[in-house]
């Protein structure tokens, strides 16, 4: 993991992968420190690519799983806003799927 970060420290991909990995591990282990690591890595990924709706959506779900409801709500709203921008600009390759949009709509209202 550290080697991947060292090879390309500015890439969001590595941090996203690590965040999702820690989240999956936290879901199966219940370890709070894994949730914290997942949140940390997703936040780092977002700093590197803040306008990626799919990354925002993944981050919102990780935050929700970690019990960070307020952060999940804000990030879900950001994902929906970025998706709307992408749709208006015709970037169909960057649209959120209908299922992801529905999950973000649910998270954006704090449900």
Secondary structure, DSSP 4 states (H G I P E B T S, - for coil): -HHHHHH-TT-HHHHHHHHHHHHHHHHHH--HHHHHHHHHHHHHHHHH-TT-HHHHHHHHHHHHHTT-HHHHHHHHHHHHHHHHHHHHTT-GGGPPPHHHHHHHHHHHTT-
